[in-house]
Amino acid sequence: MTDSQPKVPVTPEVFWRPGCPFCSGLRRDLRRRGIEAEWRNIWSDEQARAFVRSANGGDETVPTVRVGTVVLTNPSGAEVAALLPDGHRTPPKPRWWFRLRLRPQGAARH
């Protein structure tokens, strides 16, 4: 018997803190893969901080990612993508998109 209920897309929750290079790397990796996530700063969100502590044995280890009922600590973008249904991802932007910077008119190129 097959399940007739459609799968509900799951948005990953990423628990992060400012200045964390691993969080920045995960953000870039997810963006390249076209994965949108909900980002929760553990320094400004007490509930997020409490969740991270409970998931990591009392430590505030970030990035910590929750996808549905699965929790990953310091995952790669590939690990997060593997937990998502195929239809959840948006087409990734081309590499040049991330290097594109708008320059004020008359600004010199270096």
C-alpha positions in Angstrom: 0.0 0.0 0.0 1.4 3.4 -0.9 1.1 6.5 1.1 -1.3 8.9 -0.6 -0.3 11.9 1.4 2.1 14.3 -0.4 5.5 14.9 1.2 5.6 18.2 2.9 8.8 20.1 2.0 11.1 20.5 5.1 13.0 23.7 5.5 16.3 23.1 7.3 16.9 25.1 10.5 20.5 26.2 10.8 21.6 27.3 14.2 24.6 29.7 13.9 26.5 32.5 15.6 28.2 35.6 14.2 31.9 35.2 13.4 31.7 31.4 13.0 33.7 30.5 9.8 32.1 27.0 9.7 28.6 28.7 9.6 29.7 31.0 6.8 31.0 28.1 4.8 27.8 26.1 5.3 25.8 29.2 4.2 27.8 29.5 1.0 27.5 25.7 0.3 23.8 25.7 0.8 23.4 28.8 -1.4 25.4 27.1 -4.2 23.1 24.1 -3.9 20.0 26.2 -4.1 18.9 25.2 -0.6 17.0 27.7 1.4 17.2 27.5 5.2 15.9 29.2 8.3 18.9 30.7 10.1 18.6 31.1 13.9 21.3 33.1 15.7 22.0 31.4 19.1 23.4 34.7 20.5 20.1 36.5 20.1 17.6 33.6 20.4 17.5 31.9 23.8 15.3 29.0 22.5 17.8 28.4 19.7 20.7 28.4 22.2 18.9 25.9 24.5 18.2 23.6 21.5 21.8 23.6 20.4 23.0 22.9 24.0 20.5 20.0 24.3 21.6 18.6 20.9 25.3 18.8 21.6 25.8 17.6 25.2 25.7 21.1 26.7 28.0 22.7 24.2 27.1 25.6 21.9 28.6 23.9 18.8 27.6 25.6 15.6 26.5 25.1 12.9 23.9 22.7 14.1 21.2 21.8 11.6 17.8 20.4 12.2 15.9 18.8 9.2 12.7 17.4 10.4 13.6 15.1 13.3 17.3 14.7 12.3 20.0 16.9 13.9 23.5 17.3 12.4 26.4 19.1 14.0 28.8 20.9 11.7 27.5 19.2 8.5 28.5 19.8 4.9 26.0 21.1 2.4 25.9 17.6 0.8 24.9 16.1 4.1 22.0 18.6 4.5 21.0 18.1 0.8 20.8 14.3 1.3 18.1 14.7 3.9 15.8 16.9 1.7 13.3 15.7 -0.9 14.4 16.4 -4.4 11.7 19.0 -5.1 12.9 21.1 -2.1 15.9 22.6 -3.9 15.8 25.6 -6.1 18.0 25.7 -9.2 21.5 26.9 -8.1 22.7 30.2 -9.4 25.6 30.2 -11.7 29.1 30.8 -10.2 29.4 34.2 -11.7 26.3 35.3 -9.7 28.2 35.2 -6.4 31.0 37.3 -7.8 28.7 39.9 -9.3 29.0 43.2 -7.4 27.2 46.3 -8.4 29.6 49.2 -8.7 28.6 52.9 -8.4 28.7 54.7 -11.7 32.1 56.1 -12.4 33.9 53.7 -10.0 37.2 52.5 -11.3 38.0 48.8 -11.8 41.1 47.5 -10.0 
